[in-house]
Amino acid sequence: MKPLLTIIFLISTSLYAANDEPHPVIDSEYISKYSYNIKSMNTKNLKEARQVLKNHLKEHYYEDNIDYDAKLLTSLLQYDDIRIQIVDVIDKIIIEYNVSNDIKKTLLSFKDTFKHIIKDNRPLVNNLRDYKAYDFRLGSAYLAMMSAFHDTEERKLFYSRLVEDKTNTSTEIGAYNKKLRDAQESINLVKLERENFEEIIDIKNTLKKIENEISKRD
């Protein structure tokens, strides 16, 4: 992945995700693994499939009383609590890199943009769909900011320093990116839990269909 997209992906959980487009975290990537042509199966095969599905259920730990959408939203908002610290990080970057007036003006302009997006949209996030729309707006602003540092040699040099320092935790951008990476790992864990639960629902639904078919034949 190119350096620009690497930074943007860490900062925004969805660079291009609008309301009706797939989001890499919110929209599930789970594909059913338990598809049977039940009507064409004989009773012996149906009972074997039933046992296989029951064994799968035993292998998957889950809790019915957890709202995995709500849990994912909580994790995303905790991530966002770190992401929106960019408004403070920008001030620190200006000092750390002793930037020119041109770069300073650009950074402060985007800082204002971030603050407006956060103020106008973050309080409206009540569910995953709301977060998806908010994430798109904030992610687009980050992309615009990074893209702004590619039109002059001075800006390109500044951008190159940011890319070089993003893994150096002793720098402001490096420390910021580490926090984002750590928070992203927590999101990934919740995403896996959510997809595991979707698989369990898939197993239960398929098992119910098989049970119904067997009962018709008994």
C-alpha positions as CSV (number, residue, x, y, z in Angstrom):
1,M,0.0,0.0,0.0
2,K,1.3,3.4,-0.9
3,P,2.4,5.7,2.0
4,L,-0.4,8.2,1.5
5,L,-3.1,5.5,1.6
6,T,-1.4,3.7,4.5
7,I,-1.6,6.9,6.7
8,I,-5.2,7.6,5.5
9,F,-6.4,4.1,6.2
10,L,-5.1,4.2,9.7
11,I,-6.7,7.6,10.3
12,S,-10.0,6.7,8.7
13,T,-11.5,3.3,9.1
14,S,-13.2,4.0,5.8
15,L,-11.6,6.2,3.2
16,Y,-14.3,5.9,0.5
17,A,-17.2,4.5,2.5
18,A,-20.4,6.5,2.0
19,N,-23.8,5.6,3.4
20,D,-24.6,3.1,0.7
21,E,-21.1,1.7,-0.1
22,P,-19.4,-1.2,1.8
23,H,-17.5,-0.2,4.9
24,P,-14.4,-2.4,5.6
25,V,-15.4,-2.7,9.3
26,I,-19.1,-2.0,9.6
27,D,-20.4,-4.0,6.7
28,S,-19.9,-7.7,7.3
29,E,-17.7,-9.8,5.0
30,Y,-19.2,-13.0,6.2
31,I,-20.3,-15.4,3.5
32,S,-22.4,-18.4,4.4
33,K,-20.4,-21.6,4.8
34,Y,-23.4,-23.9,5.3
35,S,-25.4,-24.1,2.2
36,Y,-27.2,-27.3,1.5
37,N,-29.6,-28.4,-1.2
38,I,-31.8,-29.8,1.5
39,K,-34.7,-31.0,-0.7
40,S,-32.4,-33.2,-2.8
41,M,-30.6,-34.8,0.2
42,N,-31.6,-38.2,1.5
43,T,-32.5,-38.6,5.2
44,K,-29.2,-40.2,6.1
45,N,-27.3,-37.3,4.7
46,L,-29.6,-34.8,6.4
47,K,-28.9,-36.4,9.8
48,E,-25.2,-36.4,9.1
49,A,-25.3,-32.7,8.2
50,R,-27.4,-32.0,11.3
51,Q,-24.7,-33.6,13.5
52,V,-21.9,-31.6,11.7
53,L,-23.7,-28.4,12.4
54,K,-24.3,-29.3,16.0
55,N,-20.6,-30.0,16.4
56,H,-19.8,-26.6,14.8
57,L,-22.1,-24.9,17.4
58,K,-20.1,-26.5,20.2
59,E,-16.9,-25.2,18.8
60,H,-18.1,-21.6,18.7
61,Y,-18.2,-19.7,22.0
62,Y,-20.8,-17.0,22.0
63,E,-23.2,-15.0,24.2
64,D,-26.7,-14.4,23.1
65,N,-27.2,-11.4,25.3
66,I,-24.5,-9.3,23.6
67,D,-25.5,-6.6,21.0
68,Y,-22.5,-6.9,18.7
69,D,-23.5,-3.9,16.7
70,A,-23.6,-1.8,19.8
71,K,-20.2,-3.2,20.9
72,L,-18.7,-2.4,17.5
73,L,-20.0,1.1,17.7
74,T,-18.5,1.6,21.1
75,S,-15.1,0.4,19.8
76,L,-15.3,2.7,16.8
77,L,-16.1,5.7,18.9
78,Q,-13.2,4.9,21.2
79,Y,-11.0,4.8,18.1
80,D,-12.5,8.1,17.0
81,D,-11.7,9.6,20.4
82,I,-8.1,9.1,19.4
83,R,-8.5,10.0,15.8
84,I,-10.0,13.5,16.5
85,Q,-6.9,14.3,18.5
86,I,-5.5,15.4,15.1
87,V,-6.7,18.9,15.9
88,D,-4.2,19.0,18.7
89,V,-1.5,17.1,16.9
90,I,-1.6,19.6,14.0
91,D,-0.5,22.4,16.5
92,K,2.3,20.2,17.7
93,I,3.4,19.3,14.2
94,I,3.6,23.0,13.3
95,I,6.0,23.5,16.2
96,E,8.0,20.3,15.8
97,Y,8.7,20.7,12.1
98,N,9.1,24.5,12.3
99,V,7.0,24.8,9.1
100,S,6.7,27.7,6.8
101,N,3.8,30.1,6.9
102,D,2.4,28.5,3.8
103,I,2.3,25.0,5.3
104,K,1.2,26.4,8.7
105,K,-1.7,28.2,7.0
106,T,-2.8,25.0,5.2
107,L,-2.6,22.9,8.3
108,L,-4.6,25.3,10.4
109,S,-7.2,25.5,7.7
110,F,-7.7,21.8,7.8
111,K,-7.7,21.9,11.6
112,D,-10.7,24.2,11.4
113,T,-12.3,21.8,8.9
114,F,-11.8,18.9,11.2
115,K,-13.2,20.8,14.2
116,H,-16.4,21.7,12.2
117,I,-16.9,18.2,11.0
118,I,-16.5,16.8,14.5
119,K,-18.7,19.4,16.1
120,D,-21.5,19.1,13.5
121,N,-21.5,15.3,13.0
122,R,-20.0,13.4,16.0
123,P,-22.9,14.2,18.3
124,L,-25.3,12.7,15.7
125,V,-23.7,9.3,15.8
126,N,-26.2,6.9,17.4
127,N,-25.7,3.8,15.4
128,L,-23.4,2.2,12.9
129,R,-25.0,3.8,9.9
130,D,-24.5,7.2,11.5
131,Y,-20.9,6.4,12.1
132,K,-20.5,5.3,8.5
133,A,-21.6,8.7,7.2
134,Y,-19.5,10.6,9.8
135,D,-16.5,8.4,9.0
136,F,-16.8,9.2,5.3
137,R,-16.8,13.0,6.0
138,L,-13.8,12.9,8.3
139,G,-11.9,10.5,6.2
140,S,-12.4,12.6,3.1
141,A,-11.0,15.7,4.9
142,Y,-7.9,13.7,5.9
143,L,-7.4,12.6,2.3
144,A,-7.8,16.2,1.2
145,M,-5.2,17.4,3.7
146,M,-2.6,14.8,2.7
147,S,-3.3,15.5,-1.0
148,A,-2.7,19.2,-0.4
149,F,1.0,18.5,0.3
150,H,1.8,17.3,-3.2
151,D,1.6,20.4,-5.3
152,T,5.0,22.1,-4.5
153,E,8.4,20.8,-3.7
154,E,8.3,22.4,-0.2
155,R,5.1,20.6,0.6
156,K,6.3,17.3,-0.9
157,L,9.3,17.5,1.4
158,F,7.2,18.2,4.4
159,Y,4.9,15.2,3.5
160,S,7.9,13.0,3.0
161,R,9.1,13.8,6.5
162,L,5.7,12.9,7.9
163,V,5.8,9.6,6.1
164,E,9.3,8.9,7.4
165,D,8.4,9.8,10.9
166,K,5.0,7.9,11.1
167,T,6.8,4.8,12.6
168,N,8.9,6.9,15.0
169,T,7.0,7.2,18.2
170,S,9.2,9.9,19.5
171,T,7.6,12.2,16.9
172,E,4.1,13.7,17.2
173,I,2.9,11.9,14.0
174,G,4.5,8.7,15.1
175,A,3.0,8.7,18.5
176,Y,-0.4,9.5,17.0
177,N,-0.2,6.7,14.5
178,K,0.8,4.2,17.2
179,K,-2.3,5.1,19.1
180,L,-4.4,4.7,16.0
181,R,-2.9,1.3,15.3
182,D,-3.5,0.1,18.8
183,A,-7.1,1.2,18.6
184,Q,-7.6,-0.4,15.2
185,E,-6.5,-3.7,16.7
186,S,-9.3,-3.5,19.2
187,I,-11.8,-2.8,16.4
188,N,-10.6,-5.8,14.5
189,L,-11.2,-8.0,17.5
190,V,-14.8,-6.8,17.9
191,K,-15.3,-7.3,14.1
192,L,-14.2,-10.9,14.4
193,E,-16.5,-11.5,17.3
194,R,-19.4,-10.0,15.3
195,E,-18.7,-12.2,12.3
196,N,-18.4,-15.2,14.5
197,F,-21.8,-14.5,15.9
198,E,-23.1,-14.1,12.3
199,E,-21.7,-17.6,11.5
200,I,-23.5,-19.0,14.6
201,I,-26.8,-17.5,13.4
202,D,-26.2,-19.0,10.0
203,I,-25.6,-22.4,11.5
204,K,-28.7,-22.2,13.7
205,N,-30.9,-21.1,10.7
206,T,-29.5,-23.9,8.5
207,L,-29.9,-26.4,11.3
208,K,-33.5,-25.4,11.8
209,K,-34.3,-26.0,8.1
210,I,-32.7,-29.4,8.2
211,E,-34.6,-30.3,11.4
212,N,-37.8,-29.3,9.7
213,E,-37.1,-31.4,6.6
214,I,-36.2,-34.4,8.7
215,S,-39.4,-34.1,10.7
216,K,-41.4,-34.1,7.5
217,R,-39.9,-37.4,6.5
218,D,-40.2,-39.2,9.9
